Structures are given as structure tokens and as C-alpha cells.
Amino acid sequence: MKALRTLVVEDDAIIGALLAETLEGLGHTVCAMERNVANAVAAASHYRPDLMIVDVGLGESSGISAVKEILRSRLVPHVFVTGETVRGMPLGPETVLIQKPFRVSDLERAIQRALAMAPACYSVREQSEKDEVVT
């Protein structure tokens, strides 16, 4: 797998640092670590990451809303991480999610899944956008 420029969005500084260390150990570069939605959206626009690792819960906000906002302007493969139960959360079928605590191998597999799913998700979105224009 090629080295990826990665945006980490995690409100817990210790977990964020561990994620960054793990990603760098896998050969990736962490271009930014952000703790809230507004900063995550700004960092994604500025750094244009190849991948995002995003905590589902960001204090009073949601990593899901951060990803939705970022995806409005640019499609970026992403992996959600959570320590919470995910029942009832608005996650689509293409969502790649891993539960905390996780092993390095779990994160590595999740990244591979997110990257593998990205082309299919992009073509579905592009077709959906074309359909909207035609109607």
C-alpha cells in the first residue's frame, strides 16, 4: 500500500496521538490532527488528505457530520472509529467502521477496505449527480 496523507479527527488527545503513531508506523503521514468538526473541515480543505480516520463522537458534535461536510466538496476515503454502540447511527452501507479498542491489523484492514470501496462510492455519487442535473 502506498503512503497516504491522512487526516485524523479525534477529540481525545491521547487516542489521537496513538492513532497518529500507528499510522506513521504503517508508513503513512499524518497531515493534521483535529478535535472538532470546523477544524476537520478546514484541514481537509487545506491539506487535501488521501484518507481520513474519524471518531464517530466528537464531544458535543459528530464525526459523521464532519465527514458529510467534507464529502460535499471532495470525496475522501475514510474510516470511522468508535468506542460506542453504533445502533441507530446514520451510517450507510459503504461505511467502514472499527470499534475501539482495536489492533493495528484491524486498522490496516479497515484502511484497505475504505480504499477499495472508494472507486465504487465515487462512481455511484457521480451517477447520482448526473441524474440530478438531467432531471
C-alpha positions as CSV (number, residue, x, y, z in Angstrom):
1,M,0.0,0.0,0.0
2,K,1.4,3.4,-0.9
3,A,1.9,6.0,1.8
4,L,-1.2,8.1,2.4
5,R,-1.6,11.6,3.6
6,T,-4.0,11.1,6.5
7,L,-6.3,13.5,8.5
8,V,-7.0,12.2,12.0
9,V,-10.2,13.6,13.6
10,E,-10.3,12.6,17.3
11,D,-11.4,14.6,20.3
12,D,-9.3,12.6,22.8
13,A,-5.7,13.8,22.5
14,I,-4.2,10.5,23.8
15,I,-6.1,8.4,21.3
16,G,-5.3,10.9,18.5
17,A,-1.6,10.6,19.3
18,L,-1.8,6.8,19.4
19,L,-3.6,6.8,16.0
20,A,-1.0,9.1,14.5
21,E,1.8,6.9,15.8
22,T,0.1,3.8,14.5
23,L,-0.5,5.3,11.1
24,E,3.1,6.5,10.8
25,G,4.2,3.0,11.8
26,L,2.3,1.7,8.9
27,G,4.2,4.1,6.6
28,H,1.5,6.9,6.3
29,T,1.9,10.6,7.0
30,V,-0.5,12.4,9.3
31,C,-1.1,15.8,7.7
32,A,-3.3,17.1,10.5
33,M,-4.9,16.0,13.8
34,E,-8.1,17.8,14.6
35,R,-10.5,17.7,17.5
36,N,-13.8,19.2,16.2
37,V,-15.9,19.5,13.1
38,A,-15.0,23.0,12.0
39,N,-11.2,22.4,12.2
40,A,-11.6,19.0,10.5
41,V,-13.4,20.6,7.5
42,A,-10.8,23.4,7.3
43,A,-7.9,20.9,7.5
44,A,-9.5,18.7,4.8
45,S,-9.8,21.6,2.5
46,H,-6.3,22.8,3.2
47,Y,-4.3,19.5,3.2
48,R,-6.5,17.5,0.8
49,P,-5.8,14.2,2.5
50,D,-5.8,10.8,0.8
51,L,-7.6,9.2,3.8
52,M,-9.4,10.3,7.0
53,I,-9.6,8.4,10.3
54,V,-12.6,9.9,12.1
55,D,-14.0,9.3,15.6
56,V,-17.8,9.0,15.4
57,G,-18.3,11.0,18.6
58,L,-16.6,14.4,18.9
59,G,-17.7,15.7,22.2
60,E,-20.9,17.6,21.6
61,S,-20.7,17.0,17.8
62,S,-20.3,14.2,15.4
63,G,-17.6,12.8,13.2
64,I,-20.3,11.7,10.9
65,S,-21.3,15.4,10.3
66,A,-17.7,16.3,9.8
67,V,-17.3,13.6,7.1
68,K,-20.6,14.6,5.4
69,E,-19.5,18.2,5.2
70,I,-16.1,17.3,3.8
71,L,-17.6,15.0,1.2
72,R,-19.7,17.8,-0.1
73,S,-16.6,19.3,-1.7
74,R,-14.3,16.4,-2.2
75,L,-14.6,12.6,-1.9
76,V,-12.1,11.2,0.5
77,P,-11.9,7.5,1.7
78,H,-12.5,7.4,5.4
79,V,-12.6,5.0,8.3
80,F,-14.8,5.7,11.3
81,V,-13.6,4.6,14.8
82,T,-15.8,4.4,17.9
83,G,-15.9,3.2,21.4
84,E,-19.7,3.5,21.5
85,T,-22.5,1.3,20.3
86,V,-23.4,2.2,16.7
87,R,-27.0,1.1,16.6
88,G,-29.3,3.8,15.4
89,M,-26.4,5.9,14.0
90,P,-26.9,7.2,10.4
91,L,-24.1,5.2,8.8
92,G,-24.5,4.0,5.2
93,P,-23.8,0.5,3.9
94,E,-20.5,1.7,2.4
95,T,-19.3,2.8,5.9
96,V,-16.0,1.4,7.2
97,L,-16.2,1.3,11.0
98,I,-13.9,-0.2,13.6
99,Q,-14.6,-0.5,17.3
100,K,-12.2,0.8,20.0
101,P,-10.0,-0.7,21.2
102,F,-8.7,-2.2,18.0
103,R,-5.5,-3.8,16.9
104,V,-3.1,-2.4,14.3
105,S,-4.1,-5.2,11.9
106,D,-7.8,-4.1,12.3
107,L,-6.9,-0.5,11.4
108,E,-4.8,-1.7,8.4
109,R,-7.7,-3.9,7.1
110,A,-10.2,-1.0,7.6
111,I,-8.0,1.3,5.6
112,Q,-7.7,-1.2,2.8
113,R,-11.5,-1.6,2.7
114,A,-12.0,2.1,2.6
115,L,-9.6,2.5,-0.2
116,A,-11.1,-0.5,-2.1
117,M,-14.7,0.9,-1.7
118,A,-13.8,4.4,-2.7
119,P,-14.0,3.9,-6.5
120,A,-17.4,2.3,-6.3
121,C,-18.7,5.0,-4.0
122,Y,-17.3,7.7,-6.3
123,S,-19.0,6.3,-9.4
124,V,-22.3,6.0,-7.5
125,R,-22.1,9.6,-6.4
126,E,-21.1,10.8,-9.9
127,Q,-24.0,9.0,-11.4
128,S,-26.3,10.4,-8.8
129,E,-25.1,13.9,-9.5
130,K,-25.6,13.4,-13.3
131,D,-29.1,12.2,-12.6
132,E,-29.8,15.3,-10.6
133,V,-28.6,17.5,-13.4
134,V,-30.7,15.7,-16.1
135,T,-33.9,16.0,-14.1
